[in-house]
Amino acid sequence: MVLCLGTSVPAMDRWAALSMIESGDNDRAIGPGGEISRFQIRPELWPGGDPTNAQTALAAAQQIMLPRLEEFKLSHQRLPTDFEFYILWNAPWQVDHPSAIVTDRARRFSNLIQR
């Protein structure tokens, strides 16, 4: 007999999913290219402040994404899907033709949001 409990995992918002995919919500994560914060922001894009502070990191990530989102909206005449949002974060130059690695990560990101 199989007992199935009706549990569901709540969907994440884009920023929570991004933090989970990029660093596992680790505020002290440092990537191989020197990326910092829970969002793994490249050092040359970091605007300043404490990268281990979740609110500071979120504000920095949102600041970085704003022009990318605006450019996407102008060029595609719509808002990006969750899949495209991740590509805009991780490899914006690949938004229309993502590599296999970026595609895999973007799918995982989308799945976190759409649960």
ZAPA-481582 format. One record per residue: residue in three letters; chain; y, x, z of N, C-alpha, C in turn. Coordinates in steps of 0.001 Angstrom, whole numbers, plus 524288, in hexadecimal, padded with zeros to 5 digits. Each point is the difference from the previous one (the first is absolute). Example, Ala and Ser with C-alpha at 12.3 -4.5 7.8 and 13.67 -1.06 7.14 Angstrom:
+------+-----+-------+-------+-------+-------+-------+-------+-------+-------+-------+
| type | mol |    nY |    nX |    nZ |   caY |   caX |   caZ |    cY |    cX |    cZ |
+------+-----+-------+-------+-------+-------+-------+-------+-------+-------+-------+
|  Ala |   A | 7E9C6 | 83386 | 81E78 | 804A6 | 7FC86 | 80000 | 804B0 | 80384 | 80000 |
|  Ser |   A | 8041A | 7FEA2 | 7FD30 | 804A6 | 80334 | 8003C | 80442 | 7FCFE | 802DA |
+------+-----+-------+-------+-------+-------+-------+-------+-------+-------+-------+
***
This chain:
+------+-----+-------+-------+-------+-------+-------+-------+-------+-------+-------+
| type | mol |    nY |    nX |    nZ |   caY |   caX |   caZ |    cY |    cX |    cZ |
+------+-----+-------+-------+-------+-------+-------+-------+-------+-------+-------+
|  Met |   A | 7FB61 | 8034D | 80000 | 8049F | 7FCB3 | 80000 | 804DA | 80378 | 80000 |
|  Val |   A | 8038A | 7FEDB | 7FC87 | 804D7 | 802F8 | 7FF97 | 8045B | 7FCB0 | 80242 |
|  Leu |   A | 802D1 | 80255 | 80390 | 80474 | 7FD50 | 80262 | 804ED | 8021A | 7FD77 |
|  Cys |   A | 802FC | 7FCA5 | 7FDC5 | 804D2 | 80199 | 7FD60 | 80497 | 7FDDC | 80313 |
|  Leu |   A | 802FA | 8038A | 8021D | 804A5 | 7FE63 | 802E3 | 80487 | 7FFA2 | 7FC2C |
|  Gly |   A | 802E3 | 7FBFD | 8006A | 80471 | 7FF2A | 7FC77 | 804A8 | 80348 | 80185 |
|  Thr |   A | 7FF6C | 8050C | 7FFB3 | 80467 | 8036B | 8013F | 802A5 | 801B0 | 7FB00 |
|  Ser |   A | 80501 | 8007B | 8004B | 802E6 | 801FC | 7FB86 | 803B5 | 80437 | 801E0 |
|  Val |   A | 800BC | 803BF | 7FCB8 | 8039C | 80435 | 80132 | 8053F | 7FE7D | 7FDB9 |
|  Pro |   A | 8041E | 80007 | 80329 | 80514 | 7FE7A | 7FDE3 | 801EE | 803EA | 7FBF8 |
|  Ala |   A | 802B8 | 7FDFD | 7FC30 | 8023E | 8035B | 7FBFA | 80461 | 80348 | 80257 |
|  Met |   A | 800DD | 8047C | 7FDB1 | 8043C | 80370 | 801AF | 804A7 | 7FF39 | 7FC65 |
|  Asp |   A | 8049D | 80149 | 801FF | 8046D | 8002D | 7FC71 | 7FFDB | 80543 | 7FD25 |
|  Arg |   A | 8032C | 8008F | 7FC19 | 7FFD5 | 804B3 | 7FCBE | 800FC | 804FE | 80318 |
|  Trp |   A | 8039C | 7FFD6 | 803A9 | 80150 | 804C2 | 802E0 | 7FBB1 | 80185 | 803C9 |
|  Ala |   A | 7FD8B | 7FC36 | 80279 | 7FB9B | 80125 | 80375 | 7FB6B | 80229 | 7FCE1 |
|  Ala |   A | 7FEF3 | 7FDAE | 7FB7A | 7FBC1 | 801E2 | 7FCAB | 8012B | 80580 | 7FDF9 |
|  Leu |   A | 804D9 | 800FE | 7FE99 | 80179 | 80527 | 7FE10 | 7FF23 | 80426 | 80433 |
|  Ser |   A | 80195 | 7FECF | 804C7 | 7FF34 | 8039E | 80451 | 7FA31 | 800F6 | 800F1 |
|  Met |   A | 7FCDD | 7FBE5 | 7FF9F | 7FA5F | 80082 | 800DA | 7FD88 | 8036F | 7FBC1 |
|  Ile |   A | 80163 | 7FF02 | 7FB15 | 7FDC2 | 802FB | 7FBA4 | 801C3 | 805B6 | 80024 |
|  Glu |   A | 804F5 | 800DD | 80101 | 8021E | 8054C | 7FFAB | 7FE5C | 80383 | 80487 |
|  Ser |   A | 7FFC7 | 7FDE5 | 804C0 | 7FF03 | 80373 | 80479 | 7FC83 | 7FDAA | 80435 |
|  Gly |   A | 7FE1C | 7FB3F | 7FF37 | 7FD1C | 7FD71 | 80436 | 8038E | 7FEC3 | 80495 |
|  Asp |   A | 804F9 | 7FEF6 | 7FEDC | 80409 | 7FEDA | 803F0 | 80119 | 804A6 | 803A6 |
|  Asn |   A | 7FF23 | 804AE | 7FE12 | 800D8 | 804B7 | 80325 | 80599 | 801EA | 7FF34 |
|  Asp |   A | 8033D | 7FF48 | 803F7 | 8057D | 801A4 | 7FFAB | 800AE | 805E4 | 7FFAC |
|  Arg |   A | 7FC1A | 802EE | 80185 | 80059 | 805B5 | 7FFFD | 7FD1A | 80284 | 7FB68 |
|  Ala |   A | 7FE3F | 7FCD2 | 7FC59 | 7FD16 | 80209 | 7FB86 | 80373 | 8038D | 7FCAA |
|  Ile |   A | 7FDAA | 8043B | 7FE49 | 80291 | 80397 | 7FC5C | 7FC36 | 800D9 | 7FB86 |
|  Gly |   A | 801B4 | 7FEB9 | 7FB4F | 7FCAA | 8006A | 7FB6A | 7FFAA | 80587 | 7FDE7 |
|  Pro |   A | 7FC82 | 800E1 | 7FC4A | 7FF3F | 8053A | 7FDD1 | 804D1 | 80228 | 7FD38 |
|  Gly |   A | 80362 | 7FC8C | 7FE2B | 804D8 | 801AF | 7FD7A | 804A4 | 7FFD3 | 803B2 |
|  Gly |   A | 7FEE4 | 7FF8F | 80520 | 80427 | 7FFBB | 803E1 | 8021A | 7FA88 | 800E7 |
|  Glu |   A | 7FD61 | 7FC07 | 7FDD4 | 801B5 | 7FA94 | 800B3 | 7FFEF | 7FEAA | 805D1 |
|  Ile |   A | 803F5 | 7FCF9 | 801A8 | 8008A | 7FEC8 | 8058D | 80050 | 7FA25 | 800EF |
|  Ser |   A | 7FF03 | 7FE8E | 804B1 | 8004B | 7FAB8 | 80218 | 7FB36 | 7FCCA | 7FE91 |
|  Arg |   A | 7FFBE | 7FB68 | 80230 | 7FBB1 | 7FC60 | 7FEEB | 7FFD3 | 7FE6F | 7FA43 |
|  Phe |   A | 80458 | 800AF | 7FD38 | 80040 | 7FE90 | 7FA7B | 7FF37 | 804A9 | 7FC59 |
|  Gln |   A | 7FF4D | 804B0 | 8023D | 7FF12 | 804BD | 7FCF8 | 80436 | 800DE | 7FBE2 |
|  Ile |   A | 804BE | 8009A | 801ED | 80497 | 800CA | 7FCB0 | 800AB | 805D8 | 7FEEC |
|  Arg |   A | 800BA | 80147 | 7FB0C | 800D0 | 80575 | 7FE89 | 804EB | 80216 | 802B3 |
|  Pro |   A | 7FFD3 | 804E1 | 801B9 | 8046A | 80236 | 802F1 | 8053A | 7FF96 | 7FD2B |
|  Glu |   A | 80003 | 800BF | 7FACB | 804F8 | 7FFD2 | 7FD22 | 80239 | 7FA7F | 7FFAB |
|  Leu |   A | 7FCD9 | 7FC06 | 80121 | 801E8 | 7FA95 | 80002 | 80173 | 7FE14 | 80578 |
|  Trp |   A | 7FE66 | 802E6 | 80402 | 80106 | 7FE50 | 8055D | 805DC | 8002A | 8011D |
|  Pro |   A | 80255 | 7FB87 | 80198 | 805A5 | 7FFCA | 800BC | 801F5 | 80248 | 80522 |
|  Gly |   A | 7FC8A | 80138 | 80380 | 80187 | 8020F | 80514 | 7FE43 | 7FC67 | 8045D |
|  Gly |   A | 80050 | 801E9 | 804AC | 7FE36 | 7FCFE | 8047F | 7FA7E | 801A3 | 80185 |
|  Asp |   A | 7FE01 | 7FD6E | 803EF | 7FAF1 | 80158 | 8023E | 7FB94 | 7FD6A | 7FCED |
|  Pro |   A | 7FCE6 | 802FF | 7FD0C | 7FBD4 | 7FDA3 | 7FCEA | 7FB8F | 7FDCE | 8034A |
|  Thr |   A | 7FFD2 | 8014A | 80502 | 7FBE5 | 7FDD8 | 8035C | 80192 | 7FAC0 | 80258 |
|  Asn |   A | 804C2 | 7FE50 | 7FEFF | 801D2 | 7FAE7 | 801D0 | 7FEBC | 7FBF8 | 7FBC8 |
|  Ala |   A | 7FCCF | 7FC26 | 80157 | 7FE2B | 7FC24 | 7FC28 | 80481 | 7FD0C | 7FD71 |
|  Gln |   A | 80401 | 7FEA0 | 802ED | 8046A | 7FD1A | 7FDC8 | 80333 | 80366 | 7FC45 |
|  Thr |   A | 800C3 | 804E9 | 80170 | 802CD | 803A2 | 7FC9A | 7FCFB | 800D7 | 7FAF3 |
|  Ala |   A | 7FAE2 | 8009C | 80079 | 7FCB2 | 800C5 | 7FB67 | 8001F | 7FB38 | 7FC70 |
|  Leu |   A | 7FFCC | 7FB54 | 8024F | 80035 | 7FB34 | 7FCE7 | 80533 | 7FFA0 | 7FD16 |
|  Ala |   A | 80447 | 80119 | 802B4 | 80526 | 7FFCE | 7FD7B | 8004E | 803EA | 7FB88 |
|  Ala |   A | 7FDD3 | 804A7 | 800BD | 80007 | 803F5 | 7FBE1 | 7FCC0 | 7FE38 | 7FB57 |
|  Ala |   A | 7FB69 | 7FDDC | 80103 | 7FC99 | 7FE24 | 7FBC4 | 802A7 | 7FBA1 | 7FCF1 |
|  Gln |   A | 8026F | 7FC67 | 802C0 | 802AA | 7FBAD | 7FD5E | 8049A | 801FC | 7FCC2 |
|  Gln |   A | 802C3 | 803DE | 801F9 | 80466 | 80254 | 7FD28 | 7FE15 | 802A4 | 7FB02 |
|  Ile |   A | 7FBA2 | 8029F | 8004B | 7FDC1 | 802A1 | 7FB6D | 7FE2D | 7FC05 | 7FBF3 |
|  Met |   A | 7FDAC | 7FBBA | 801CE | 7FDD4 | 7FC24 | 7FC63 | 8040B | 7FC8B | 7FD67 |
|  Leu |   A | 80469 | 7FF26 | 8026C | 803D9 | 7FC5D | 7FDE7 | 8016A | 8011B | 7FA4D |
|  Pro |   A | 8019F | 804B5 | 7FE92 | 8014C | 800E1 | 7FA7B | 7FB3F | 7FF98 | 7FC65 |
|  Arg |   A | 7FB76 | 80150 | 801EB | 7FB41 | 7FF8B | 7FCCF | 7FEDE | 7FA46 | 7FED6 |
|  Leu |   A | 8009B | 7FCBB | 803FB | 7FF13 | 7FA66 | 7FF4C | 80412 | 7FD9A | 7FC5E |
|  Glu |   A | 804E8 | 801A4 | 800A4 | 80423 | 7FDF5 | 7FC9F | 7FF1C | 80195 | 7FA53 |
|  Glu |   A | 7FE70 | 804DD | 7FF14 | 7FEF8 | 801CE | 7FAB4 | 7FB62 | 7FD07 | 7FD9E |
|  Phe |   A | 7FBF0 | 7FF24 | 80320 | 7FB7C | 7FD14 | 7FE0F | 801A3 | 7FA77 | 7FE75 |
|  Lys |   A | 8030B | 7FD80 | 8035B | 801B1 | 7FAA3 | 7FEE5 | 80330 | 7FFC2 | 7FAF1 |
|  Leu |   A | 80369 | 803C3 | 7FF36 | 80323 | 8001E | 7FB30 | 7FCA1 | 800EE | 7FB29 |
|  Ser |   A | 7FC54 | 8038A | 8005C | 7FCE8 | 8015A | 7FB63 | 7FB9D | 7FC26 | 7FEDB |
|  His |   A | 7FE00 | 7FD54 | 80407 | 7FB97 | 7FC64 | 7FF35 | 8018C | 7FA3F | 80086 |
|  Gln |   A | 804C6 | 7FF06 | 80188 | 80208 | 7FAA6 | 8009B | 7FCEB | 7FCC0 | 803EC |
|  Arg |   A | 7FDF6 | 802A4 | 80406 | 7FD22 | 7FD58 | 80429 | 7FF60 | 803CC | 8048A |
|  Leu |   A | 7FE45 | 7FDEE | 80462 | 7FED0 | 8034B | 80478 | 7FA9B | 80268 | 7FF4F |
|  Pro |   A | 7FF0A | 8047F | 80257 | 7FAD7 | 80262 | 7FF78 | 7FBD9 | 7FD1D | 8032B |
|  Thr |   A | 7FB40 | 80031 | 7FDFB | 7FB8A | 7FE12 | 80300 | 7FEF9 | 803CD | 80479 |
|  Asp |   A | 7FC88 | 7FEA2 | 80381 | 7FE91 | 803A5 | 8042F | 7FDC8 | 8050A | 7FDB5 |
|  Phe |   A | 7FCC2 | 7FF86 | 7FC07 | 7FDB3 | 80478 | 7FD51 | 8044D | 80397 | 7FDDB |
|  Glu |   A | 803C2 | 7FDC2 | 7FD61 | 80453 | 80308 | 7FDC0 | 80387 | 80241 | 8043F |
|  Phe |   A | 800B0 | 7FD2B | 8044D | 8032A | 801EC | 80454 | 7FDDC | 80537 | 801F4 |
|  Tyr |   A | 7FADE | 80033 | 800B0 | 7FDB6 | 804E3 | 801DF | 800D7 | 8046A | 7FC0E |
|  Ile |   A | 7FF53 | 7FED4 | 7FB0A | 800CA | 8040C | 7FC0A | 805AB | 801D7 | 8000E |
|  Leu |   A | 803A1 | 7FC6D | 800AD | 80584 | 80182 | 8005C | 800EF | 803A3 | 8049D |
|  Trp |   A | 7FD05 | 7FF47 | 80425 | 80084 | 80371 | 80488 | 7FD82 | 8054B | 7FEEB |
|  Asn |   A | 7FB3A | 7FFF0 | 7FE34 | 7FCE1 | 804B8 | 7FFA8 | 80107 | 8033C | 7FB19 |
|  Ala |   A | 800AC | 7FD72 | 7FBA0 | 800A5 | 802C2 | 7FB03 | 80334 | 7FC95 | 7FC54 |
|  Pro |   A | 8050D | 7FF63 | 800FA | 80324 | 7FC41 | 7FD08 | 7FFF8 | 800EB | 7FA17 |
|  Trp |   A | 7FF5A | 804C4 | 7FE50 | 7FFD7 | 8012E | 7FA6B | 7FB06 | 7FDE4 | 7FD73 |
|  Gln |   A | 7FC2E | 7FE5B | 8032E | 7FB14 | 7FDEC | 7FDF4 | 7FFB5 | 7FA0E | 8003F |
|  Val |   A | 80435 | 7FD62 | 80144 | 7FFBE | 7FA64 | 80115 | 7FD94 | 7FCDA | 7FB87 |
|  Asp |   A | 800DD | 8018B | 7FB36 | 7FDCA | 7FD19 | 7FB9E | 7FAB0 | 8020E | 7FE3C |
|  His |   A | 7FEAA | 804C2 | 80196 | 7FB0D | 80260 | 7FE6C | 7FE08 | 80385 | 80468 |
|  Pro |   A | 7FE23 | 7FDBC | 8044C | 7FE54 | 80335 | 80474 | 7FAE6 | 802F5 | 7FEF0 |
|  Ser |   A | 7FF9A | 80487 | 8025E | 7FB2D | 8030A | 7FFB5 | 7FBB9 | 7FD2E | 8030A |
|  Ala |   A | 7FB32 | 801BD | 7FF65 | 7FB97 | 7FD9A | 802BA | 800A0 | 80075 | 805EC |
|  Ile |   A | 801E6 | 8046E | 801D5 | 800A5 | 800C8 | 805A6 | 8042E | 7FC56 | 80227 |
|  Val |   A | 80461 | 7FFA6 | 7FD53 | 8043E | 7FC87 | 801C0 | 7FE3E | 7FA4F | 7FFA0 |
|  Thr |   A | 7FD20 | 7FEA1 | 7FBF2 | 7FDF9 | 7FAB3 | 7FF65 | 7FC7E | 7FE90 | 80495 |
|  Asp |   A | 7FC93 | 8038D | 80189 | 7FC7C | 7FEF8 | 80468 | 80314 | 7FF14 | 80505 |
|  Arg |   A | 803CC | 8033E | 80111 | 80328 | 7FF60 | 804C1 | 80337 | 7FAF8 | 7FFC7 |
|  Ala |   A | 80212 | 7FEBC | 7FB69 | 80311 | 7FB35 | 7FF6C | 7FC95 | 7FB2D | 800E4 |
|  Arg |   A | 7FB22 | 80028 | 7FE46 | 7FC60 | 7FBA5 | 800FD | 7FEE3 | 7FF76 | 805D3 |
|  Arg |   A | 7FF1E | 8045E | 8029D | 7FF0D | 7FFD0 | 805AD | 804C8 | 7FDCA | 802DB |
|  Phe |   A | 8049D | 801AE | 7FE5B | 804E0 | 7FE06 | 80239 | 80063 | 7FA14 | 7FF3F |
|  Ser |   A | 7FF0F | 7FE35 | 7FB38 | 80039 | 7FA62 | 7FECE | 7FC16 | 7FCF0 | 80347 |
|  Asn |   A | 7FB62 | 8022B | 800AB | 7FBFF | 7FD55 | 80321 | 801B2 | 7FF52 | 805A6 |
|  Leu |   A | 802AF | 803D1 | 80225 | 801EC | 7FF7D | 80569 | 803D5 | 7FB72 | 8007A |
|  Ile |   A | 80320 | 7FF46 | 7FC13 | 803F8 | 7FBE1 | 80022 | 7FDA8 | 7FA9D | 7FF11 |
|  Gln |   A | 7FC1B | 7FFB3 | 7FCA6 | 7FDF0 | 7FAF2 | 7FE56 | 7FB5B | 7FE0E | 8031E |
|  Arg |   A | 7FEAF | 80282 | 80434 | 7FB99 | 7FE3B | 8033B | 800F7 | 7FA92 | 8020C |
+------+-----+-------+-------+-------+-------+-------+-------+-------+-------+-------+
***
